[in-house]
Structures are given as C-alpha cells and as structure tokens.
Amino acid sequence: MSKLVIHQDKIDNIKEFINICPFGALEEVDGKVQMNSACKMCKLCIKKGPKGAVEFVEDEVKKIDKTLWKGITVYVDHTEGEIHPVTFELLGKASELAKKTNQPVYALFMGSNITDKSRELLHYSADKVYVYDKPELEHFKIETYTAVFEDFINNVMPSTVLVGATTVGRQLAPRVAARFHTGLTADCTVLDMHENTDLVQIRPAFGGNIMAQILTPNNRPQMATVRYKVMNAPERMEQESGEIVKCEIASDKLKSRVKVLDVVPKKKEKTIDAADVLVVAGRGVKKQEDLEMINELAELLGGQVACTRPLVEAGWMDGKRQVGLSGRTVRPKLIITCGVSGAIQFVAGMDHSDKIVAINKDPKASIFSVANYGLIGDIYDIIPKLVQKIKVGRGV
C-alpha cells in the first residue's frame, strides 16, 4: 500500500501546515504533525506544503510469474448434483476467452455422489473436470467448500476462476479470494482477456454512471462472479470432449463446525427470471393504481409484471420483481418497458432479451439505444390502445 511520510524537520510553521488539509487529516500531537484516518491521499499537503515536508512512498509491487498460472476454471454450482445453468453459460465464456490465450478450460465440481453427473460437463467444452466426490461434501458448508477450492487452486494453479453469482457463489468466491489475497469483481456484465492472460472485468460502477474496467495484473488467480443469464449459453455438443480427473483431499481439511440437521426444499415460486414475456413498469407510472393497466397487458400476453428500482423503493412492488443489477437479471423472449428511462443498472439486467419494445415519451431516453422497437409517446395513451387491439384481435 502507498503512504505519506511526514518529515518534521522540513516544517517551520506547524499551524499553517495543518490548515492546508481540507479534510482535517493533519493534527499536532506533542509538538509534532501526525496524519489521522481522515486522510484521502489527495496529496494536497505535498503540493502546497513546504518542499520535502511530505513524501509519497509507494510500496514495491510484487511481480508474479504468470506463466506458472494456466487455465480458466469454472466453479460448478449445483444442488444435489443438479447443475445450475449459470455453469454452462460460464463454460461458454471460458471457452471463448481460452481461445484468445490458448489456455485450457477447467471445471471444478465438488459434492457427494456426483462423479456420474460430472460427465455432462464434457459436452460443454471443458478440457478437464476436476471432481471432489466426498460424503463430507454432501451439503454446502462454507468451511469445507472453501478448503476444497483452496486445495484445487494450490494444486492446479488456474490463471482465472469464474463463479456464478448464485447464493452459494456469492458466499464462496469472497472467501477463496481472501485466502489467496487476490481481487474479486462481483456481478461482471462483460469479460474479456488480454494476450498476457490478464482478465478484463467490466461492470457498472458509481450508481451506473460509468462502466468500470477492472484488472488484476499482479495477483493470481483472477476471480469474477457473473449472474445467471448475463452470458450466452453454448449449445450442448453430442460428443464428449476432455477428461474427468478424480481428486483426493486430506480428511482433516473437511472438518466443519457446522452440522446440517435437515434440508427442507423451498417451495418453487414463479419468478421473473424464468418468464418468456415481461412487461416492466418504470418511473413513468404516476400512481400505484395505474399498475392495473400494466398487469392487464402482461396477462393478455401470458407474461409477468416487473419493475425498476424506484417502484420497489416506493413500496409499490416486491423487490423480487425488480430488473437490473440490484434486482434480477432476465432474458425473456419479449420484454416491454413502460416509462423506463434505461439507466445502465437496469439495461445490464435485461439487454440480452430476444426482443425489446420500449415505450417512452422522451425520444432521447437511453432505453431506445437497446430497444428493437421504440414507441415514442405517453404510456397512458399507448398501453390502453395496445390492450384494446389485443382484445379485438382475440375476439375478447
């Protein structure tokens, strides 16, 4: 880490020097100037203070031998051996990145009685599937799963690790990253790779005002999580390719202070991320009662109603119906946005939809840049007409 070093002998007027800092980070203690936690590293004290009074010292960056780290690994997210589809999406992206850098694609599968099910991954371009099949791994426990992940990375040394941003993935990835003192970028919307195997991790930042490109050039492995339906799933190949590698791990590493007494299956709910048709209500909806026309349109189309963040914050709709990075990522066959401006945070959660129809009275609204069809006008005029036309067409 970088730091600022104060040279006391270069400071003639302590009071004048302390007043330089607009954040109150400089203070006098026993006749000497000290820096407190309010320092923002703005370096104003260097620029405006006496020459040589403050020195910026940057730690030497430790360089790693990137040639020792090879391969792109995808963590296999599953429930009792049933592989989550985000895994196949990440395998498709891993294959794409691997072609750029001539690296192998690995899959890491851990659980109990999963060896037979691991063969399915060979239909999705995995060069090697590393399987840790142990009774102790029957249920997800953060301690044991982290230990297995650590064992895998120490033995295989993959350059990059991709994890689905599921309930399990969101717990597991940070723990593993901390073990290896490496970076982790959550909820990436775009992934790319340089020829030197540096992973380019792109995601919205600062409330969606910018798209940040994040690199981890001085650490390995590089780690990123990606939500379900953000990447394109590859087609399943008829023939298997690659091999299954059965892995062993010392039993003492699988000890856990957590004991699973019972597993109660959660009742399946109708969620917006599984819908083929979505009608999204945005800030253009003036009153909660006006959601009736949105509901009617969705019902006629056999779809579900979703919303943007302002409607959730207003208490009009449940957070499970929110589309966007702070809500759900969706990929329906048809999505109709009603009064949605098209902020980056929202668009990142739906721009892979097959057909996007946008309704907005502002012709300059950002949503039109991603829409296949745009209707410029007031939703209070357009939606009732759409509803009426559908009803007439169906003889309702």
N, C-alpha and C positions, 0 to 999 in steps of 0.2 A: 504493500500500500504506500501511497505517496504521503508526505507530511511536510509541515512547515516548521523550520527550526529558527528560533529567535536568538540572535547574538546580542546579549545585553550591553556589551562594551560599545556598540555602534549607536545606541540610543542616548541622546543628550537630554531631550525633554519627554519624560515618560507620559505626562498628561496629554500633551499634544499628539503623541504617537498613538495612545489608546483611543483617542477620538477619531482616528482615521477609519476604524472599523464601523460600518453602519449596522452590524448585527450584534454589537456588544460582546464580541468574542475575545477581546483583549482586556485584561484586567491586571491591576497591580497587587502583588502579594509579597509582603516583606521587602518592599523596595525593588522588586523585580517584575518584569512583564511576563505574564503567563497567558496561554491560549486555552479557552474553555470549549465545551462541546457545541457552542453556538456557531463555531467556525464553519463557513460554507465553502471554503477553499476557493474563494473568489480572487485571491492574490492581490487585493487592493492595498494591503499593507506592504507588499513588495514594490508596487508601482508608485505609491505616494509617500512611503516612509523613507527614512534616511537610507542612503546607499549601504547595502550589506547588512541592514538590521534584521531582515528576514530572508531566509534561504529556502527555496523549494527543493526538497530532496525526494527523488523518485527511486523506489526500490528496483533493484535489478530484476528484470523479467527472466524467469527461468525458462529456458527453451527445452522443448521435448523433441525426441526423435520420432517424428510422425510415421516413419517407415516401419516402426515396430507395431503400430496400431493399424490393423487392416480389417475391413468388413463392415457392413451395415447390418445391425441387429434389430429385429422387430420383436418386442415382447408379445407373447401370445396371451391375450386376455380371454378368459373363458369362465364358464360356470359349470362345474361338474363335467368338464370335458367338452362342453358345447362351446365352440369357438365364436367369440364376438366378431361380427362382420367388420369392425374397425381394423382388426388384424389383417384381413385380406386387402383392405384399402392401403394400409401402410406397407404391406409387402409389394404392392404395385408401385408405390412411390419409391421404395427402397431399390427395386429393380431398375427404375428409371435413373436414379442417382448413381447406382453402381455402374451403369454403362458409361457414364461420363468419366469415371475414375478407374475403371477396370478393377472393381472390388467385388468380392463375393457377398451374397446376401444370406444372413443367418436368421433363424427363428429360435427364440428361447421359450420353451414350453415346460412349465413346472406344475405338478399336481399329483394326483393319485389315480392309478388305472387309466392313464392317458396315452400309453405307448401306441395302441392301435389307432387312436384318433389322430395321432400326430402325422400319419401318412397323408392326410388331407392337405396338409401344408405343402407337400411336394408337388401338388397340382397348381401352385401359385408362385413358381419360380424361386423357391427357397433352395439355395445350394446345399445348405446343411441345416438340419433341425436338431437342436440340442435339447434332449429330453431328460428332465429330472423327475423320475417317477418314484415317489416315496409315499408310504402311508401317512407320514407326518405332514405331508403337503395336501392332504385331502381338502382341508378348509383353508381359506385365506387368513393367514396371520402375519401381520406386518413384520415381525421379527424373523420368522423362518423364511419368508419370501425374500426379504432383503438380504439375508445371509446367502441364499442360493444365487441371487442376482450378483452379489459381490464375488462369490466363488467363480461364477461363469466369466465375469469380466477379467478377473485375475488370471484365469487360465487361457482364455481365447483372445483377450485384448482387442475388442472391436473398436474401430475408429468412431463409429456413430451408433447411438441407441435411440430408437423411436418407440414411443409408448402411447397407446390410445388414452385419450383424456376421459376415461371412464371413472367410476367410483373407486375401483381398485388402482387404476393407473395414476390417479391424482394423489393417492397416498404413497404409492411405491416409488415413483420417479424421484421425488424430492429427497427421500431417504437415501436412495442409491447415489444420487448426485452429491449429497453431503459426504458420503463415505469416501468418494474419490476427489473431493474438493474441486469439482468441476461445475460448469454452468448448466442451467436448465432453463429453456424457454418454453413457457406454457401456452397452449392454445394457438399454435402456429397456423397461419392460413396459407402460407406458401413456403415450400422448401426447395432449396437449390444447393449445388455443391461446386466449389472451385476445383481446379485440377490438382491442387495440393491437398485435397480431401477436407478442406475447411467447409463446414456446413453453414449455409446461409439460411438463417431462421427469420422469417418475416411474419410480423403480426402488428395489428393496430396498437397504438400507444397514445398516452395523453388524451384519454377520452375519445379516441378515434380520430383525432386531428391530424395524426401523421401515421405513416406505415414505417415501423422501425425495422431495420436490418441488423440482426444480431449475429455476431461471430464469436467463436470460442477458439482463437488461434493458438493459445498457449496451454491448453489443457486437453486431455483425452480421458475417457470418451466424451464426445459431444452428445448432449441429450436434449430431446424435444418431445413435447406431447402434442397430439393432434386430435381434434374432436372427430367423432363419427360423422360421416357424410361430407367432410370437408374435401377429402381426396377421392379420386375416381377408383373404383374397384376394378381390378383386371378380370378378364374372362378366365374361367377355370379351364385349364388345359386337360385334355383327355389322358395324356400320358404323364406319369410321374417323372420328375427330374430331381436330382440331388440325392442326399442320403440322410438317414437317421443316425444320430450319434447319442448313445446312451451314456449319461453322466452319473458319476458317483460323488457323494459328498459325505464328509465325516458326520456321524450321527450326533455328536455333541454340538454341531453348528445348527442343528434343527430343534434344539430345545427352546421351549417358549414358556413364558409366564402366563400366557393366555390359554384358557381351556374352553373349547367350543362345546357347550352342553347340548344345543339343539339348533337346527336350521329350519326356520319357518318360511316357506315360499311366499313371496309378496304377491298379492293379488294383481293380476295384469290389468293395466289401465289403458284407455285409448289415449295415445299421446300424439302431439302434432308432428313429431319427427317421423312417424310411421304413415302419415296421411298422404294420399295421392293428390288431393286438392286442398289448398289452403286459401282462405280469404283473410287478409291481415288488416286490422283496424289500426290507424295511426293517429297522430295528434290532430288530424283534420276532423275527427269525430268530436263534436262540441259537447254532447251530453251523454251520460251513461245509457239513457233510454234509447238513444239513436243507434245503439249497437244491435237493436232488433232487426234493422234492415240488413246489417252485415250478417247476422245469424240466418236470416231468410235466404239470402243469396248463397251462403255456404250450404245450407240444407238442400236447396234446389240442385246444386252441383254435386251433391253427395260428398261434400268435404267437411272440413272443420274450421273453426274460427281461431285466429291467432291475433297477436297484438305486438305493439312496440313498447319500449320501456315506460314512457310517460303514462300509459294507461294502467300499467301494473302499479306504478307509484301512486296513482290517483285512487287505487283500490277498486277499479272497475273490473279488472280481470285477474285471474290467478297467475302467479309467476311461471307456472308450468306451460303457459300459453305464449310466453314471450319468445320472439325470434331475435337472434343476434348473439354476439359473443358473451353477453351477460345473461343470455337465456338459452334457447335451444338452437342447434344447427339443423336446418331442414333441407331436403332435396325432393320436393314433390314434383309430380308431372306438370301441375299447373299451380301457380301462385298469383293471386290478385291482390295488389296492395291498394288500400283505400285511404287517401290522405296521409301517405307516408313520405317523408322528405327524402330519405335514402342516405342517412348517415353511415359512415364506414362501419361502425359497430353492428348496425343492422344488416347491411349488404353482405358483410363477411359471413353472416349466418344463413344466407339464402341464395347467393349468386350462382350456385350450381344447379338451381332448379331448371327443369326441362323448358318450361315456358313461363315467362314473367310478363304479367299485364299490370301496368301502373296507371292509377287514376289520381291526378293531382291538378289543382287549378293553377299552380305555378309552373309555367313552361320551362323554367330554369332549374327545377328541382333535380337533385342529384340522382334520384331513383330512375329517371329516364335514360341515364347513361348505361344502365344494365338491363333495362326492360326490352323485351322482344316487341311488345306493343304498348303504345302510350296513348292514354285518353286525357286530353287537357280539358279540365272542366271541374265543376263543383261535384263532390261525391253525392251531395243531396239531390242533384239533378240526374246524375248518371246512373247511380245504383238502382233507384226505383224503376227507371226505364229498362235496365238490364233484367231486373226481376220480372217485369211485365212481359218482355219479349220472350223470356224463357218459358213463362207460364203459357203464353199464347202458342209458342212452338210445340208445347207438350199437351196442349188442349186442356190445361188445368183451369 
